[in-house]
Every structure is written in structure tokens, then in C-alpha cells.
Amino acid sequence: MPSETTTLSQFSEGLAAAVERAAASTVVVNARRRFPASGLAWSADGVILTSDHVIERDEVEVYLPDGSKHAAAIVGRDPGSDIAVLKIPASGLTPAVRAPQGSAKVGNLALAVGRPSNEGPMASLGVIGAVGGPWRTFRGAEVEGYLRSDVTFYPGFSGGPLADVEGRVLGMNSSRLGRGSDLTLPVVALERIAADLLKGGKVRRAYLGISSQVAKLPAALQALAGGRETGLLIVSVEAGSPADTAGMLIGDILVEFGGAPMTDTDSLQGQLGPARIGQETPAAVVRGGGLTNLTVNVGERS
């Protein structure tokens, strides 16, 4: 049987190999006044993913693992998900090896890899503590999921990968989206958002123009709302917005939108996908003790 020393050595060498594999697709992104950040080579023909918040100027430089420097064009940015796509005039990059969807599990070891300078990659080791499902970022973007771990994100690690012990990329690290705690966007979210940014330079999001909060319906009004106990109380309506044009008023209680019941803010956001943009959409509000039907031409958030 192998000795404990041999087993630990093999484990250590395995981690080093995983870092080396992930680092082969991790680049330096220099686009801010302070220290650079990291990025992920997404395709062999020069597509780079990084965190949107590290792009502070139009002149962006990318340093590849071989030390070569390239001027990068900003293809698209999505502040809502903290993702930006860059393009450099280079080929033969080593694209990130993406871990299979669902392979990240609570308790798995994970490696945060960054390349904040040309001195070489950096890494930290930890454990995945949470694997979350779809959620809404504080900037209003719907994202397919998130990973939380206790790995250390050193300065400049944003935009770099969280990798498994085989060096496959589980997601991209961000020090901004967690609002005080580090967070990783999973590959499934990166793939969708990167595809949108490559196609049109932005992620299209539907726009209604209201602020709302959950409100309990009085018993006498619950029948108007199909027996539901809650709706969305409209507390503000932006002038000239789709909601304003449709006739929504402050004090209305939105109980149905697009044929779906509106019981909380997530139910409304679930109906405001990109396919809804430009669509005439039915809505129902409780107003003055009665039910009022409206039609909203859903807009696009600029």
C-alpha cells in the first residue's frame, strides 16, 4: 500500500496539474487604473470572457499565458450579470475546458485560478459551500444559477475560473455580484450570456417601468384575483414607460400578467423574458374594488 507521504504527494501533484490545465486558458485583462484582472479564453479564435466591472476604459490589453500582448475590442457588456466579452486578433488560444453541467456539488473541492499579472498564474483551494438555482442579481439580471465557495479570490481574480480538481472550468469568479461576498457564475450562465453578447453586443431584457411590492389582498377582493391571496402593489410608474402608456396607476394591484398570476416580484420577472419585448401583453389589476383589464406593449430596457 502507498505511504501517506506518497498519497499526499500524488494529491498535491494532481492539484498542481489541475491549476496548470485551468491556467492555460486564463489570461490577464488590463482595463483599469489599478491592478489588472483575469479573463477566460472562450474560443481558440480570440474570444475572451471577463467580469464587466473590471472594464473601466475603452483601451483594453490582454496578455496570453505565453506573454504575448494583444489589443482587445469590447464586443459586448452586461453589467446585470457582470460579464463582458472581448475579442483579440489572435488564434490558437487554448479554450477553457468546461465542466459538465451539474457536476459542481456541495462539498466538492474547487480551485480559484487567476492571472492578475504576467508573473504567472495564482490559485487558491477551497470547498463549494452552496450550489444555487436561478436567481436575480442586484442589478436586475436573471441568471441560471450560482456557486459559493470558501476559496480566496485574491485581487485580480475576478474574470478568472473556478475549476474542479481536474482543471475543468465550473464557472467565472466575480467579486462584485455577491455584494460583499465572492460568487461564481456557472458555465451554463456564461454560455447563454456570451452567446447573446457575441450576437448583439448586449443582453435583451424586457421592461415594464413599474416598482412594486407584494400586497395581501383583502378577502373581498381575492375572488377577483382568482382566489389568490396576494398581488403586486404598484408603488411607482415611470413616466412614458410601457406601464404608463398602458394606463397602470400607482395604487393598482397587479394580479395577472401574460396569463400568469402575479403573487410576488419573481412571478412578474419570470414573464419579462426577451421574447416578450414588443409584444402586446394582457394584464389585470385590482383598482377601486373592481378588476381592470389592460394591454401592455412591453418595452426593452436600455
Buried (B, 14 or more C-beta within 10 A) or exposed (E): EEEEEEEEEEEEEEBEEBBEBBBBBBBBBBBBEEEBBBBBBBBEBBBBBBBBBBBEEEEBBBBBBEEEEBEBEBBBBBBBBBBBBBBBEBEEBBBBBBBEEEBBEEEBBBBBBBBBBEEEBBBBBBEBBEBEEEEBBEBBBBBBBBBBBEBEBBEBBBBBBBBBBEBBBBBBBBBBBBEEEBBBBBBBBBBBBBEBBBEEEBBBBBBBBBBBEBBEBEEEBBEBBEEBEBBBBBEEBEEEBBBBBBBBEEEBBBBBBBEEBBBBBEBBBBBBBEEBBEEEBEBBBBBEEEBBEBEBEBBBBE
